[in-house]
Amino acid sequence: MFESEIKEKIFQKLEYDTYMLKEYLLIYFKLFFNFSDDLEIRKKFNEFIKNYYLYSLLEYQILFRIGNVDYNEKLEEICLDMLEELEKIYFKQFNYNEYVLSSYEDAISMNDINRAVIREREVDCLTKEVKEEFIKKLTLK
């Protein structure tokens, strides 16, 4: 039903996932060499990237599910709403990611680990429960 939109979205996600992996590796190695005695800061950074890829996996699952929906007038509207909601969540996640990455880059460039901040997420995040709610909407009864 939304094959071209889904393919485009998945391609964009793959590009961003690759970018995140490159940034993660770059920052992690800089942390390792500049702050080798501070294991806790690297653990926090690992947890951040792990959470991002968990979010990303959930979004892929929803996108594939939307892509496999058979055409139905009622489902078409639901799918459009879901794609819009996923887009909003993605931009919130993107902004959060960029904030964390830039704080780590600042900490490394200023040689002050206290500048590396992973603040609590203030925005809605995609969770397994939210994914299940999305998928429930796709099953008409």
N, CA, C and O atoms as CSV, one atom per row, in Angstrom:
chain,resi,resn,atom,element,x,y,z
A,1,MET,N,N,0.834,-1.191,0.000
A,1,MET,CA,C,0.000,0.000,0.000
A,1,MET,C,C,0.878,1.255,0.000
A,1,MET,O,O,0.617,2.190,-0.757
A,2,PHE,N,N,1.903,1.283,0.830
A,2,PHE,CA,C,2.789,2.444,0.933
A,2,PHE,C,C,4.219,2.047,0.600
A,2,PHE,O,O,5.161,2.480,1.264
A,3,GLU,N,N,4.376,1.234,-0.413
A,3,GLU,CA,C,5.683,0.656,-0.706
A,3,GLU,C,C,6.770,1.701,-0.917
A,3,GLU,O,O,7.849,1.589,-0.335
A,4,SER,N,N,6.510,2.702,-1.729
A,4,SER,CA,C,7.562,3.686,-2.011
A,4,SER,C,C,7.893,4.520,-0.773
A,4,SER,O,O,9.061,4.820,-0.528
A,5,GLU,N,N,6.881,4.896,0.007
A,5,GLU,CA,C,7.130,5.667,1.219
A,5,GLU,C,C,7.935,4.861,2.237
A,5,GLU,O,O,8.842,5.383,2.885
A,6,ILE,N,N,7.589,3.589,2.363
A,6,ILE,CA,C,8.279,2.721,3.314
A,6,ILE,C,C,9.728,2.509,2.874
A,6,ILE,O,O,10.641,2.583,3.697
A,7,LYS,N,N,9.942,2.249,1.592
A,7,LYS,CA,C,11.303,2.058,1.088
A,7,LYS,C,C,12.146,3.305,1.323
A,7,LYS,O,O,13.304,3.208,1.730
A,8,GLU,N,N,11.569,4.469,1.069
A,8,GLU,CA,C,12.291,5.724,1.273
A,8,GLU,C,C,12.630,5.920,2.751
A,8,GLU,O,O,13.749,6.308,3.089
A,9,LYS,N,N,11.680,5.657,3.610
A,9,LYS,CA,C,11.892,5.802,5.050
A,9,LYS,C,C,12.964,4.830,5.538
A,9,LYS,O,O,13.821,5.203,6.340
A,10,ILE,N,N,12.922,3.600,5.064
A,10,ILE,CA,C,13.917,2.603,5.475
A,10,ILE,C,C,15.305,3.003,4.975
A,10,ILE,O,O,16.290,2.844,5.696
A,11,PHE,N,N,15.390,3.510,3.768
A,11,PHE,CA,C,16.669,3.970,3.239
A,11,PHE,C,C,17.214,5.117,4.101
A,11,PHE,O,O,18.399,5.132,4.432
A,12,GLN,N,N,16.359,6.069,4.462
A,12,GLN,CA,C,16.785,7.174,5.326
A,12,GLN,C,C,17.267,6.660,6.677
A,12,GLN,O,O,18.269,7.136,7.211
A,13,LYS,N,N,16.539,5.674,7.230
A,13,LYS,CA,C,16.921,5.107,8.517
A,13,LYS,C,C,18.266,4.390,8.415
A,13,LYS,O,O,19.102,4.507,9.311
A,14,LEU,N,N,18.475,3.656,7.339
A,14,LEU,CA,C,19.758,2.972,7.160
A,14,LEU,C,C,20.910,3.974,7.095
A,14,LEU,O,O,21.974,3.749,7.672
A,15,GLU,N,N,20.690,5.072,6.392
A,15,GLU,CA,C,21.711,6.119,6.326
A,15,GLU,C,C,22.008,6.678,7.712
A,15,GLU,O,O,23.169,6.840,8.089
A,16,TYR,N,N,20.957,6.970,8.463
A,16,TYR,CA,C,21.156,7.542,9.797
A,16,TYR,C,C,21.768,6.513,10.746
A,16,TYR,O,O,22.614,6.862,11.569
A,17,ASP,N,N,21.357,5.272,10.645
A,17,ASP,CA,C,21.942,4.229,11.496
A,17,ASP,C,C,23.434,4.082,11.220
A,17,ASP,O,O,24.222,3.889,12.146
A,18,THR,N,N,23.818,4.171,9.971
A,18,THR,CA,C,25.230,4.106,9.599
A,18,THR,C,C,25.982,5.313,10.157
A,18,THR,O,O,27.085,5.185,10.689
A,19,TYR,N,N,25.373,6.471,10.025
A,19,TYR,CA,C,25.967,7.688,10.586
A,19,TYR,C,C,26.170,7.542,12.096
A,19,TYR,O,O,27.228,7.892,12.620
A,20,MET,N,N,25.151,7.024,12.794
A,20,MET,CA,C,25.250,6.859,14.248
A,20,MET,C,C,26.363,5.882,14.616
A,20,MET,O,O,27.090,6.101,15.585
A,21,LEU,N,N,26.495,4.822,13.856
A,21,LEU,CA,C,27.557,3.861,14.129
A,21,LEU,C,C,28.935,4.510,13.957
A,21,LEU,O,O,29.823,4.318,14.786
A,22,LYS,N,N,29.103,5.266,12.890
A,22,LYS,CA,C,30.380,5.947,12.657
A,22,LYS,C,C,30.679,6.930,13.786
A,22,LYS,O,O,31.799,6.974,14.296
A,23,GLU,N,N,29.681,7.714,14.174
A,23,GLU,CA,C,29.867,8.682,15.250
A,23,GLU,C,C,30.185,7.982,16.567
A,23,GLU,O,O,31.060,8.405,17.323
A,24,TYR,N,N,29.461,6.912,16.818
A,24,TYR,CA,C,29.703,6.153,18.049
A,24,TYR,C,C,31.150,5.667,18.103
A,24,TYR,O,O,31.832,5.863,19.109
A,25,LEU,N,N,31.612,5.046,17.045
A,25,LEU,CA,C,32.974,4.516,17.024
A,25,LEU,C,C,34.007,5.624,17.185
A,25,LEU,O,O,34.967,5.482,17.942
A,26,LEU,N,N,33.809,6.708,16.483
A,26,LEU,CA,C,34.730,7.828,16.562
A,26,LEU,C,C,34.799,8.375,17.984
A,26,LEU,O,O,35.887,8.559,18.531
A,27,ILE,N,N,33.649,8.631,18.573
A,27,ILE,CA,C,33.611,9.196,19.921
A,27,ILE,C,C,34.113,8.185,20.946
A,27,ILE,O,O,34.843,8.544,21.870
A,28,TYR,N,N,33.730,6.944,20.789
A,28,TYR,CA,C,34.162,5.931,21.754
A,28,TYR,C,C,35.690,5.819,21.793
A,28,TYR,O,O,36.288,5.768,22.868
A,29,PHE,N,N,36.307,5.782,20.621
A,29,PHE,CA,C,37.768,5.680,20.599
A,29,PHE,C,C,38.424,6.928,21.168
A,29,PHE,O,O,39.452,6.839,21.839
A,30,LYS,N,N,37.846,8.074,20.908
A,30,LYS,CA,C,38.381,9.308,21.507
A,30,LYS,C,C,38.237,9.267,23.025
A,30,LYS,O,O,39.141,9.675,23.754
A,31,LEU,N,N,37.102,8.774,23.491
A,31,LEU,CA,C,36.913,8.643,24.943
A,31,LEU,C,C,37.943,7.686,25.529
A,31,LEU,O,O,38.530,7.940,26.581
A,32,PHE,N,N,38.142,6.594,24.829
A,32,PHE,CA,C,39.081,5.589,25.307
A,32,PHE,C,C,40.494,6.152,25.413
A,32,PHE,O,O,41.190,5.895,26.395
A,33,PHE,N,N,40.918,6.905,24.428
A,33,PHE,CA,C,42.278,7.428,24.431
A,33,PHE,C,C,42.434,8.663,25.304
A,33,PHE,O,O,43.488,8.846,25.914
A,34,ASN,N,N,41.423,9.511,25.384
A,34,ASN,CA,C,41.531,10.743,26.163
A,34,ASN,C,C,41.169,10.559,27.628
A,34,ASN,O,O,41.708,11.251,28.493
A,35,PHE,N,N,40.259,9.629,27.914
A,35,PHE,CA,C,39.803,9.408,29.285
A,35,PHE,C,C,39.838,7.918,29.603
A,35,PHE,O,O,38.838,7.341,30.029
A,36,SER,N,N,40.974,7.316,29.396
A,36,SER,CA,C,41.082,5.860,29.521
A,36,SER,C,C,40.785,5.361,30.933
A,36,SER,O,O,40.406,4.203,31.107
A,37,ASP,N,N,40.949,6.203,31.929
A,37,ASP,CA,C,40.696,5.760,33.299
A,37,ASP,C,C,39.231,5.891,33.719
A,37,ASP,O,O,38.861,5.461,34.811
A,38,ASP,N,N,38.410,6.473,32.875
A,38,ASP,CA,C,36.993,6.689,33.219
A,38,ASP,C,C,36.104,5.701,32.463
A,38,ASP,O,O,35.587,6.006,31.389
A,39,LEU,N,N,35.941,4.540,33.033
A,39,LEU,CA,C,35.131,3.487,32.416
A,39,LEU,C,C,33.645,3.832,32.459
A,39,LEU,O,O,32.901,3.473,31.546
A,40,GLU,N,N,33.212,4.517,33.494
A,40,GLU,CA,C,31.791,4.838,33.668
A,40,GLU,C,C,31.251,5.690,32.510
A,40,GLU,O,O,30.130,5.465,32.053
A,41,ILE,N,N,32.015,6.637,32.045
A,41,ILE,CA,C,31.532,7.515,30.971
A,41,ILE,C,C,31.375,6.717,29.673
A,41,ILE,O,O,30.463,6.986,28.892
A,42,ARG,N,N,32.248,5.746,29.440
A,42,ARG,CA,C,32.117,4.908,28.254
A,42,ARG,C,C,30.920,3.973,28.387
A,42,ARG,O,O,30.239,3.697,27.400
A,43,LYS,N,N,30.657,3.483,29.597
A,43,LYS,CA,C,29.481,2.646,29.819
A,43,LYS,C,C,28.200,3.422,29.538
A,43,LYS,O,O,27.275,2.901,28.915
A,44,LYS,N,N,28.150,4.661,29.997
A,44,LYS,CA,C,26.965,5.492,29.740
A,44,LYS,C,C,26.782,5.727,28.244
A,44,LYS,O,O,25.664,5.700,27.730
A,45,PHE,N,N,27.877,5.955,27.567
A,45,PHE,CA,C,27.805,6.181,26.122
A,45,PHE,C,C,27.355,4.908,25.404
A,45,PHE,O,O,26.572,4.973,24.456
A,46,ASN,N,N,27.846,3.756,25.853
A,46,ASN,CA,C,27.410,2.474,25.276
A,46,ASN,C,C,25.915,2.269,25.490
A,46,ASN,O,O,25.218,1.801,24.590
A,47,GLU,N,N,25.430,2.611,26.654
A,47,GLU,CA,C,24.010,2.462,26.964
A,47,GLU,C,C,23.171,3.378,26.059
A,47,GLU,O,O,22.107,2.984,25.580
A,48,PHE,N,N,23.652,4.574,25.837
A,48,PHE,CA,C,22.974,5.515,24.944
A,48,PHE,C,C,22.828,4.926,23.543
A,48,PHE,O,O,21.739,4.946,22.970
A,49,ILE,N,N,23.920,4.405,22.993
A,49,ILE,CA,C,23.864,3.883,21.624
A,49,ILE,C,C,23.031,2.613,21.572
A,49,ILE,O,O,22.323,2.375,20.593
A,50,LYS,N,N,23.107,1.804,22.604
A,50,LYS,CA,C,22.284,0.593,22.666
A,50,LYS,C,C,20.802,0.963,22.651
A,50,LYS,O,O,20.019,0.339,21.936
A,51,ASN,N,N,20.414,1.958,23.422
A,51,ASN,CA,C,19.022,2.409,23.442
A,51,ASN,C,C,18.584,2.956,22.091
A,51,ASN,O,O,17.445,2.756,21.669
A,52,TYR,N,N,19.498,3.648,21.416
A,52,TYR,CA,C,19.145,4.152,20.090
A,52,TYR,C,C,18.843,2.995,19.136
A,52,TYR,O,O,17.835,3.027,18.431
A,53,TYR,N,N,19.694,1.988,19.109
A,53,TYR,CA,C,19.485,0.888,18.171
A,53,TYR,C,C,18.279,0.022,18.546
A,53,TYR,O,O,17.674,-0.596,17.670
A,54,LEU,N,N,17.929,-0.031,19.810
A,54,LEU,CA,C,16.683,-0.700,20.200
A,54,LEU,C,C,15.490,0.062,19.644
A,54,LEU,O,O,14.552,-0.532,19.111
A,55,TYR,N,N,15.536,1.384,19.775
A,55,TYR,CA,C,14.489,2.226,19.188
A,55,TYR,C,C,14.425,1.997,17.677
A,55,TYR,O,O,13.344,1.825,17.113
A,56,SER,N,N,15.574,1.996,17.039
A,56,SER,CA,C,15.636,1.849,15.592
A,56,SER,C,C,15.040,0.521,15.146
A,56,SER,O,O,14.302,0.476,14.163
A,57,LEU,N,N,15.348,-0.548,15.848
A,57,LEU,CA,C,14.807,-1.864,15.527
A,57,LEU,C,C,13.277,-1.862,15.614
A,57,LEU,O,O,12.601,-2.409,14.742
A,58,LEU,N,N,12.745,-1.254,16.654
A,58,LEU,CA,C,11.288,-1.176,16.804
A,58,LEU,C,C,10.659,-0.402,15.647
A,58,LEU,O,O,9.599,-0.774,15.145
A,59,GLU,N,N,11.311,0.657,15.237
A,59,GLU,CA,C,10.775,1.440,14.121
A,59,GLU,C,C,10.816,0.632,12.822
A,59,GLU,O,O,9.869,0.682,12.036
A,60,TYR,N,N,11.889,-0.105,12.590
A,60,TYR,CA,C,11.947,-0.970,11.414
A,60,TYR,C,C,10.802,-1.982,11.429
A,60,TYR,O,O,10.160,-2.215,10.404
A,61,GLN,N,N,10.551,-2.577,12.585
A,61,GLN,CA,C,9.484,-3.564,12.690
A,61,GLN,C,C,8.126,-2.956,12.336
A,61,GLN,O,O,7.324,-3.576,11.638
A,62,ILE,N,N,7.880,-1.760,12.813
A,62,ILE,CA,C,6.608,-1.091,12.499
A,62,ILE,C,C,6.539,-0.769,11.011
A,62,ILE,O,O,5.504,-0.981,10.379
A,63,LEU,N,N,7.623,-0.262,10.452
A,63,LEU,CA,C,7.636,0.084,9.027
A,63,LEU,C,C,7.398,-1.145,8.156
A,63,LEU,O,O,6.628,-1.085,7.197
A,64,PHE,N,N,8.049,-2.253,8.481
A,64,PHE,CA,C,7.830,-3.470,7.700
A,64,PHE,C,C,6.384,-3.930,7.808
A,64,PHE,O,O,5.796,-4.400,6.834
A,65,ARG,N,N,5.824,-3.791,8.985
A,65,ARG,CA,C,4.421,-4.196,9.180
A,65,ARG,C,C,3.483,-3.315,8.354
A,65,ARG,O,O,2.546,-3.813,7.730
A,66,ILE,N,N,3.736,-2.016,8.353
A,66,ILE,CA,C,2.917,-1.109,7.542
A,66,ILE,C,C,3.075,-1.452,6.066
A,66,ILE,O,O,2.105,-1.451,5.309
A,67,GLY,N,N,4.316,-1.748,5.668
A,67,GLY,CA,C,4.575,-2.091,4.271
A,67,GLY,C,C,3.881,-3.362,3.817
A,67,GLY,O,O,3.641,-3.536,2.623
A,68,ASN,N,N,3.556,-4.250,4.738
A,68,ASN,CA,C,2.909,-5.513,4.393
A,68,ASN,C,C,1.394,-5.495,4.547
A,68,ASN,O,O,0.741,-6.525,4.378
A,69,VAL,N,N,0.843,-4.356,4.860
A,69,VAL,CA,C,-0.609,-4.251,5.031
A,69,VAL,C,C,-1.277,-4.274,3.661
A,69,VAL,O,O,-0.866,-3.558,2.747
A,70,ASP,N,N,-2.303,-5.096,3.529
A,70,ASP,CA,C,-3.088,-5.120,2.297
A,70,ASP,C,C,-3.967,-3.871,2.242
A,70,ASP,O,O,-4.374,-3.323,3.267
A,71,TYR,N,N,-4.239,-3.446,1.026
A,71,TYR,CA,C,-5.009,-2.215,0.871
A,71,TYR,C,C,-6.394,-2.356,1.496
A,71,TYR,O,O,-7.103,-3.344,1.302
A,72,ASN,N,N,-6.733,-1.341,2.239
A,72,ASN,CA,C,-8.036,-1.225,2.872
A,72,ASN,C,C,-8.219,0.262,3.150
A,72,ASN,O,O,-7.320,0.906,3.690
A,73,GLU,N,N,-9.360,0.803,2.790
A,73,GLU,CA,C,-9.580,2.235,2.931
A,73,GLU,C,C,-9.399,2.708,4.369
A,73,GLU,O,O,-8.783,3.746,4.611
A,74,LYS,N,N,-9.930,1.956,5.316
A,74,LYS,CA,C,-9.811,2.330,6.725
A,74,LYS,C,C,-8.354,2.224,7.192
A,74,LYS,O,O,-7.868,3.087,7.922
A,75,LEU,N,N,-7.664,1.161,6.767
A,75,LEU,CA,C,-6.263,0.983,7.151
A,75,LEU,C,C,-5.354,2.035,6.515
A,75,LEU,O,O,-4.324,2.396,7.085
A,76,GLU,N,N,-5.729,2.513,5.359
A,76,GLU,CA,C,-4.916,3.534,4.702
A,76,GLU,C,C,-4.801,4.769,5.591
A,76,GLU,O,O,-3.709,5.315,5.752
A,77,GLU,N,N,-5.894,5.206,6.157
A,77,GLU,CA,C,-5.889,6.374,7.044
A,77,GLU,C,C,-5.071,6.097,8.305
A,77,GLU,O,O,-4.316,6.953,8.766
A,78,ILE,N,N,-5.228,4.900,8.853
A,78,ILE,CA,C,-4.476,4.515,10.052
A,78,ILE,C,C,-2.970,4.500,9.752
A,78,ILE,O,O,-2.168,4.985,10.549
A,79,CYS,N,N,-2.603,3.948,8.614
A,79,CYS,CA,C,-1.189,3.887,8.231
A,79,CYS,C,C,-0.599,5.280,8.036
A,79,CYS,O,O,0.530,5.544,8.449
A,80,LEU,N,N,-1.359,6.163,7.413
A,80,LEU,CA,C,-0.882,7.544,7.242
A,80,LEU,C,C,-0.651,8.204,8.589
A,80,LEU,O,O,0.363,8.872,8.790
A,81,ASP,N,N,-1.584,8.020,9.511
A,81,ASP,CA,C,-1.434,8.587,10.853
A,81,ASP,C,C,-0.212,7.995,11.554
A,81,ASP,O,O,0.528,8.706,12.234
A,82,MET,N,N,-0.010,6.700,11.384
A,82,MET,CA,C,1.129,6.044,12.015
A,82,MET,C,C,2.449,6.554,11.442
A,82,MET,O,O,3.406,6.780,12.182
A,83,LEU,N,N,2.497,6.733,10.138
A,83,LEU,CA,C,3.719,7.246,9.519
A,83,LEU,C,C,4.021,8.662,10.010
A,83,LEU,O,O,5.180,9.011,10.232
A,84,GLU,N,N,2.986,9.469,10.177
A,84,GLU,CA,C,3.179,10.818,10.718
A,84,GLU,C,C,3.686,10.758,12.147
A,84,GLU,O,O,4.602,11.494,12.514
A,85,GLU,N,N,3.107,9.900,12.945
A,85,GLU,CA,C,3.531,9.752,14.346
A,85,GLU,C,C,4.965,9.248,14.426
A,85,GLU,O,O,5.744,9.726,15.250
A,86,LEU,N,N,5.319,8.290,13.580
A,86,LEU,CA,C,6.698,7.795,13.547
A,86,LEU,C,C,7.671,8.901,13.164
A,86,LEU,O,O,8.781,8.971,13.690
A,87,GLU,N,N,7.255,9.753,12.260
A,87,GLU,CA,C,8.103,10.875,11.839
A,87,GLU,C,C,8.345,11.836,13.003
A,87,GLU,O,O,9.462,12.317,13.191
A,88,LYS,N,N,7.313,12.112,13.771
A,88,LYS,CA,C,7.456,12.997,14.940
A,88,LYS,C,C,8.402,12.375,15.970
A,88,LYS,O,O,9.278,13.050,16.512
A,89,ILE,N,N,8.214,11.102,16.227
A,89,ILE,CA,C,9.080,10.402,17.188
A,89,ILE,C,C,10.517,10.404,16.687
A,89,ILE,O,O,11.452,10.606,17.463
A,90,TYR,N,N,10.690,10.179,15.394
A,90,TYR,CA,C,12.032,10.154,14.812
A,90,TYR,C,C,12.734,11.497,15.008
A,90,TYR,O,O,13.905,11.525,15.386
A,91,PHE,N,N,12.047,12.596,14.760
A,91,PHE,CA,C,12.695,13.900,14.904
A,91,PHE,C,C,13.032,14.208,16.360
A,91,PHE,O,O,14.050,14.843,16.635
A,92,LYS,N,N,12.200,13.772,17.284
A,92,LYS,CA,C,12.534,13.933,18.702
A,92,LYS,C,C,13.767,13.105,19.045
A,92,LYS,O,O,14.660,13.572,19.752
A,93,GLN,N,N,13.811,11.889,18.546
A,93,GLN,CA,C,14.957,11.012,18.781
A,93,GLN,C,C,16.209,11.593,18.140
A,93,GLN,O,O,17.281,11.575,18.745
A,94,PHE,N,N,16.086,12.100,16.939
A,94,PHE,CA,C,17.211,12.711,16.226
A,94,PHE,C,C,17.783,13.871,17.034
A,94,PHE,O,O,18.996,13.955,17.223
A,95,ASN,N,N,16.927,14.757,17.506
A,95,ASN,CA,C,17.391,15.912,18.285
A,95,ASN,C,C,18.083,15.470,19.573
A,95,ASN,O,O,19.113,16.026,19.955
A,96,TYR,N,N,17.520,14.486,20.224
A,96,TYR,CA,C,18.134,13.952,21.441
A,96,TYR,C,C,19.512,13.360,21.126
A,96,TYR,O,O,20.480,13.632,21.838
A,97,ASN,N,N,19.603,12.565,20.080
A,97,ASN,CA,C,20.877,11.958,19.687
A,97,ASN,C,C,21.930,13.018,19.401
A,97,ASN,O,O,23.065,12.918,19.867
A,98,GLU,N,N,21.555,14.018,18.644
A,98,GLU,CA,C,22.508,15.061,18.274
A,98,GLU,C,C,22.976,15.848,19.497
A,98,GLU,O,O,24.136,16.254,19.577
A,99,TYR,N,N,22.072,16.058,20.442
A,99,TYR,CA,C,22.448,16.735,21.691
A,99,TYR,C,C,23.509,15.920,22.437
A,99,TYR,O,O,24.522,16.467,22.875
A,100,VAL,N,N,23.278,14.626,22.580
A,100,VAL,CA,C,24.217,13.770,23.306
A,100,VAL,C,C,25.551,13.701,22.570
A,100,VAL,O,O,26.607,13.850,23.185
A,101,LEU,N,N,25.511,13.478,21.267
A,101,LEU,CA,C,26.760,13.388,20.498
A,101,LEU,C,C,27.563,14.676,20.600
A,101,LEU,O,O,28.780,14.635,20.777
A,102,SER,N,N,26.900,15.806,20.492
A,102,SER,CA,C,27.621,17.085,20.552
A,102,SER,C,C,28.179,17.334,21.954
A,102,SER,O,O,29.255,17.915,22.092
A,103,SER,N,N,27.461,16.902,22.998
A,103,SER,CA,C,27.995,17.096,24.351
A,103,SER,C,C,29.254,16.244,24.556
A,103,SER,O,O,30.193,16.677,25.224
A,104,TYR,N,N,29.274,15.056,23.992
A,104,TYR,CA,C,30.473,14.220,24.093
A,104,TYR,C,C,31.619,14.804,23.276
A,104,TYR,O,O,32.767,14.795,23.719
A,105,GLU,N,N,31.313,15.308,22.090
A,105,GLU,CA,C,32.352,15.946,21.275
A,105,GLU,C,C,32.924,17.163,21.999
A,105,GLU,O,O,34.136,17.376,21.985
A,106,ASP,N,N,32.068,17.958,22.628
A,106,ASP,CA,C,32.535,19.110,23.398
A,106,ASP,C,C,33.433,18.674,24.544
A,106,ASP,O,O,34.482,19.272,24.781
A,107,ALA,N,N,33.023,17.638,25.250
A,107,ALA,CA,C,33.811,17.142,26.380
A,107,ALA,C,C,35.199,16.700,25.925
A,107,ALA,O,O,36.199,16.965,26.591
A,108,ILE,N,N,35.242,16.034,24.800
A,108,ILE,CA,C,36.527,15.555,24.288
A,108,ILE,C,C,37.391,16.725,23.829
A,108,ILE,O,O,38.575,16.791,24.162
A,109,SER,N,N,36.810,17.641,23.074
A,109,SER,CA,C,37.598,18.756,22.549
A,109,SER,C,C,38.085,19.693,23.657
A,109,SER,O,O,39.148,20.301,23.526
A,110,MET,N,N,37.321,19.816,24.741
A,110,MET,CA,C,37.716,20.700,25.847
A,110,MET,C,C,38.425,19.932,26.961
A,110,MET,O,O,38.809,20.502,27.982
A,111,ASN,N,N,38.589,18.632,26.745
A,111,ASN,CA,C,39.251,17.769,27.716
A,111,ASN,C,C,38.614,17.886,29.109
A,111,ASN,O,O,39.306,17.906,30.127
A,112,ASP,N,N,37.286,17.961,29.120
A,112,ASP,CA,C,36.523,18.067,30.364
A,112,ASP,C,C,35.365,17.077,30.298
A,112,ASP,O,O,34.329,17.364,29.698
A,113,ILE,N,N,35.542,15.928,30.908
A,113,ILE,CA,C,34.552,14.861,30.817
A,113,ILE,C,C,33.214,15.253,31.425
A,113,ILE,O,O,32.190,14.660,31.086
A,114,ASN,N,N,33.199,16.223,32.302
A,114,ASN,CA,C,31.949,16.670,32.920
A,114,ASN,C,C,31.002,17.327,31.925
A,114,ASN,O,O,29.819,17.499,32.220
A,115,ARG,N,N,31.497,17.690,30.769
A,115,ARG,CA,C,30.645,18.279,29.738
A,115,ARG,C,C,29.856,17.219,28.970
A,115,ARG,O,O,28.894,17.541,28.272
A,116,ALA,N,N,30.259,15.970,29.098
A,116,ALA,CA,C,29.559,14.871,28.423
A,116,ALA,C,C,28.294,14.561,29.208
A,116,ALA,O,O,28.350,14.089,30.343
A,117,VAL,N,N,27.162,14.831,28.591
A,117,VAL,CA,C,25.894,14.707,29.298
A,117,VAL,C,C,24.935,13.816,28.517
A,117,VAL,O,O,24.698,14.008,27.325
A,118,ILE,N,N,24.399,12.847,29.227
A,118,ILE,CA,C,23.275,12.088,28.684
A,118,ILE,C,C,22.137,12.355,29.646
A,118,ILE,O,O,21.997,11.692,30.674
A,119,ARG,N,N,21.338,13.327,29.297
A,119,ARG,CA,C,20.235,13.687,30.186
A,119,ARG,C,C,19.082,12.710,29.996
A,119,ARG,O,O,18.991,11.993,29.000
A,120,GLU,N,N,18.218,12.715,30.983
A,120,GLU,CA,C,17.031,11.876,30.889
A,120,GLU,C,C,16.194,12.327,29.701
A,120,GLU,O,O,16.071,13.519,29.422
A,121,ARG,N,N,15.645,11.389,29.038
A,121,ARG,CA,C,14.827,11.673,27.861
A,121,ARG,C,C,13.533,12.349,28.293
A,121,ARG,O,O,12.760,11.801,29.079
A,122,GLU,N,N,13.313,13.550,27.765
A,122,GLU,CA,C,12.110,14.305,28.093
A,122,GLU,C,C,10.996,14.065,27.079
A,122,GLU,O,O,9.863,14.509,27.266
A,123,VAL,N,N,11.327,13.374,26.032
A,123,VAL,CA,C,10.364,13.183,24.945
A,123,VAL,C,C,9.900,11.735,24.923
A,123,VAL,O,O,10.547,10.841,25.466
A,124,ASP,N,N,8.774,11.538,24.287
A,124,ASP,CA,C,8.266,10.188,24.124
A,124,ASP,C,C,9.230,9.385,23.268
A,124,ASP,O,O,9.811,9.887,22.305
A,125,CYS,N,N,9.379,8.154,23.640
A,125,CYS,CA,C,10.277,7.272,22.907
A,125,CYS,C,C,9.486,6.071,22.425
A,125,CYS,O,O,8.451,5.721,22.992
A,126,LEU,N,N,9.970,5.469,21.410
A,126,LEU,CA,C,9.350,4.263,20.887
A,126,LEU,C,C,9.774,3.091,21.759
A,126,LEU,O,O,10.964,2.804,21.892
A,127,THR,N,N,8.798,2.418,22.351
A,127,THR,CA,C,9.062,1.270,23.213
A,127,THR,C,C,8.346,0.054,22.630
A,127,THR,O,O,7.593,0.170,21.663
A,128,LYS,N,N,8.584,-1.093,23.220
A,128,LYS,CA,C,7.902,-2.311,22.768
A,128,LYS,C,C,6.393,-2.168,22.934
A,128,LYS,O,O,5.622,-2.629,22.093
A,129,GLU,N,N,5.980,-1.526,24.024
A,129,GLU,CA,C,4.546,-1.334,24.260
A,129,GLU,C,C,3.933,-0.427,23.199
A,129,GLU,O,O,2.843,-0.701,22.697
A,130,VAL,N,N,4.625,0.638,22.866
A,130,VAL,CA,C,4.134,1.556,21.832
A,130,VAL,C,C,4.085,0.842,20.486
A,130,VAL,O,O,3.144,1.027,19.714
A,131,LYS,N,N,5.102,0.025,20.206
A,131,LYS,CA,C,5.119,-0.750,18.958
A,131,LYS,C,C,3.909,-1.670,18.890
A,131,LYS,O,O,3.249,-1.765,17.855
A,132,GLU,N,N,3.623,-2.342,19.992
A,132,GLU,CA,C,2.468,-3.248,20.026
A,132,GLU,C,C,1.159,-2.486,19.799
A,132,GLU,O,O,0.255,-2.988,19.131
A,133,GLU,N,N,1.063,-1.292,20.346
A,133,GLU,CA,C,-0.133,-0.468,20.124
A,133,GLU,C,C,-0.257,-0.097,18.643
A,133,GLU,O,O,-1.352,-0.130,18.081
A,134,PHE,N,N,0.853,0.252,18.023
A,134,PHE,CA,C,0.847,0.565,16.594
A,134,PHE,C,C,0.350,-0.639,15.800
A,134,PHE,O,O,-0.504,-0.506,14.923
A,135,ILE,N,N,0.891,-1.809,16.116
A,135,ILE,CA,C,0.547,-3.007,15.350
A,135,ILE,C,C,-0.909,-3.410,15.587
A,135,ILE,O,O,-1.571,-3.895,14.670
A,136,LYS,N,N,-1.407,-3.214,16.797
A,136,LYS,CA,C,-2.826,-3.514,17.079
A,136,LYS,C,C,-3.740,-2.687,16.180
A,136,LYS,O,O,-4.784,-3.168,15.739
A,137,LYS,N,N,-3.353,-1.463,15.913
A,137,LYS,CA,C,-4.167,-0.590,15.071
A,137,LYS,C,C,-4.273,-1.135,13.641
A,137,LYS,O,O,-5.225,-0.832,12.922
A,138,LEU,N,N,-3.302,-1.928,13.247
A,138,LEU,CA,C,-3.277,-2.450,11.876
A,138,LEU,C,C,-4.150,-3.690,11.684
A,138,LEU,O,O,-4.334,-4.157,10.561
A,139,THR,N,N,-4.674,-4.206,12.759
A,139,THR,CA,C,-5.533,-5.387,12.652
A,139,THR,C,C,-6.979,-4.965,12.856
A,139,THR,O,O,-7.406,-4.657,13.969
A,140,LEU,N,N,-7.707,-4.957,11.780
A,140,LEU,CA,C,-9.135,-4.580,11.851
A,140,LEU,C,C,-9.942,-5.754,12.349
A,140,LEU,O,O,-9.729,-6.894,11.936
A,141,LYS,N,N,-10.858,-5.470,13.229
A,141,LYS,CA,C,-11.731,-6.527,13.755
A,141,LYS,C,C,-13.167,-6.146,13.507
A,141,LYS,O,O,-14.076,-6.893,13.869
